[in-house]
């Protein structure tokens, strides 16, 4: 298992910020327009409009390297867009509000959101500079002037939250670089773009993928002109992410989490409320042991979590090591039924609600299997850059259940990687539909 990096970065900050902004907008609207008869409709409009504009403008994509002026620019663009759309709304509802109310609404929204954003921004800077917390360990590789400028930037501007531990002038000894990354628990690698064609660069790229270490390119100004990819800027230094992952975007992550919470609550309340006691009785009547089977599995960023399932086997010593196989004599009669109909997976909606899993994502493996598969398939660990799911793209394309060959494993990973790099809500909905369809149609690998 890879060294845990979860404790250093807050996964709750951005979702909390989004919720706080929506609370501010709805509270201000309720105070400024207290007597408006269509208040509920307007509040829904304001919420949806805010989220849509935020998604379009990447309002919540604020990172540790984002400067104060960029944040103020984002606030200004968001405010102007919302204000224009609210005025347009008033065109459809002439009695909606007086001119003075509009001005007051705009001033309160602008001042409240700006105060909230800047408070978080300066609090994080204070936390990093005074307490040395929430830093990312990085290394730089290259001898360009941009690499040297980036090294100086990290040293002088600790508010960015990067700690440069070493600069390697070349890729001549990749083994030494890999050993240093492992020893110092490096989070990110910044590689000179001119090294992209070096013969030994693939060794470093594979190592970074297998160890979930982010790798970013540092191009020169001249090289940047020939790169067909959007650059981030650390101050004035262009940085090109090696891999674009949709779920790295704050809005996408928030949208998927909201979908997971709502979906899991509906299933827990409407289905599991009566399914759990019914299956509990049937499972207990056939064999001794607990109703729920609990197992440690690999989750987001290679962390471990406890995965829940209805117990479908008799108690045995191999349950944490051996996969279920066709005609497996460990499986009970009720176990065969709940496995064939996928009812054994329903307790994982609790995992989804708790945040360990998602409705859709790569299926989680047993810890031992993750270690085994990562040695067989190059870049296998990339699938852990997103939360594991109850169902996944591989499962809807014939790769469910037992892994019978290395080809099965490789093809599963290809689907997982496609999902990782092409995620959308529409893709999630399609996978959910195909999963339900396959349950009713019947799947020969559901055993």
Protein Blocks (a to p, Z undefined) as FASTA:
>chain_A
ZZdfklmpcfklmmmmmmmmmmmmmmmmmmmmmmlmklmmmmmmmmmmmmmmmmmnomml
ccfklcfklmmmmmmmmmmmmmmmmmmmmmmmmmlpcfklmmmmmmmmmmmmmmmmmmmm
mmmmmmmmmnopaiacdddedjbfklmmmmmmmmmmmmnopacfbdcfbfklmmlmmmmm
mmnopabdcddfklmmpmklmmmmmmmmmnopacdddddfklmmmpccddddehjaccdd
fbdcfklpmklmmmmmmmmmmmmmmmmmmmmmmmmmmmmmmmmmmpgcdfbdcdddddeh
hiacddddddfbdcdfklmmpccdehiakbcfklmmmmmnommmmmmmmmmmnopacfbd
cddddfklmmmmmmmpghklmmmmpccdfbdfklmnopghjafbfklmmmmmmmmmmmmm
mgcfklmmmmmmmmmmmmmnopaklZZ
